[in-house]
Amino acid sequence: MTDPMEKAVLYIGVKLIKAVPMTEREAHKVLEREEPKSTLERDGYLVEYEGGYRSWSPMRAFDNSHRQVTITCDHRIILQ
């Protein structure tokens, strides 16, 4: 049997999100979740997706996959 992924094509998914720099502990308070068991204070972002779903993302993972954008008054998108 051949691997179906041999015929796979590449895709890039794009979605606009809102994000605020926030430590993991701060985000857990905002999200009303149990505090993380780790004693390390990790930097990251509180993220809000379309539809209002919120979560926390570690800084490295977030920075590797997201770019800040500005939407101009004539609806152009500028990547930062």
C-alpha positions as CSV (number, residue, x, y, z in Angstrom):
1,M,0.0,0.0,0.0
2,T,1.4,3.5,-0.9
3,D,1.4,6.3,1.6
4,P,-1.3,8.8,0.6
5,M,0.9,11.7,1.9
6,E,3.2,11.1,-1.1
7,K,0.5,12.9,-3.2
8,A,0.0,15.7,-0.6
9,V,0.3,19.3,-1.6
10,L,1.3,22.2,0.7
11,Y,-1.2,24.7,2.2
12,I,-0.8,27.8,4.4
13,G,-3.6,28.6,6.7
14,V,-4.3,32.3,7.6
15,K,-6.5,33.7,10.3
16,L,-6.6,37.1,12.0
17,I,-6.4,36.9,15.8
18,K,-6.0,39.4,18.7
19,A,-3.1,39.0,21.1
20,V,-1.8,40.7,24.2
21,P,1.7,40.0,25.7
22,M,1.0,38.1,29.0
23,T,2.7,35.6,31.3
24,E,1.2,32.2,31.6
25,R,0.1,32.8,35.2
26,E,-1.6,36.1,34.3
27,A,-3.4,34.5,31.4
28,H,-4.6,31.6,33.6
29,K,-6.2,34.2,35.9
30,V,-7.9,36.0,33.0
31,L,-9.1,32.7,31.6
32,E,-10.2,31.6,35.1
33,R,-8.2,28.4,34.8
34,E,-6.2,26.6,37.5
35,E,-2.7,28.1,37.8
36,P,0.1,26.1,36.0
37,K,2.0,23.7,38.2
38,S,5.3,24.8,36.9
39,T,7.3,27.1,39.1
40,L,8.8,28.9,36.0
41,E,7.1,32.1,34.9
42,R,6.8,31.8,31.1
43,D,6.3,34.7,28.8
44,G,3.7,34.5,26.0
45,Y,0.5,35.9,24.7
46,L,-3.2,35.8,25.6
47,V,-4.8,35.1,22.3
48,E,-8.4,35.7,21.1
49,Y,-9.7,33.9,18.0
50,E,-12.7,34.7,15.8
51,G,-15.7,33.8,17.7
52,G,-14.3,34.9,21.1
53,Y,-12.3,31.7,22.0
54,R,-9.3,32.6,24.2
55,S,-6.2,30.7,25.0
56,W,-2.5,31.3,26.0
57,S,0.4,30.7,23.7
58,P,4.1,30.5,24.7
59,M,6.2,33.4,23.3
60,R,8.5,31.3,21.1
61,A,5.6,29.3,19.5
62,F,3.6,32.5,19.0
63,D,6.5,34.5,17.5
64,N,7.5,31.7,15.2
65,S,4.0,31.5,13.6
66,H,2.5,35.0,13.8
67,R,3.2,38.5,12.4
68,Q,1.7,41.7,13.6
69,V,-0.4,43.5,11.0
70,T,-1.9,46.9,10.5
71,I,-5.1,47.4,8.5
72,T,-5.1,50.8,6.9
73,C,-8.3,53.0,6.4
74,D,-8.4,51.9,2.7
75,H,-8.3,48.2,3.9
76,R,-4.7,47.4,3.0
77,I,-2.9,45.0,5.3
78,I,0.7,45.9,6.3
79,L,2.9,43.2,7.9
80,Q,5.1,44.4,10.7
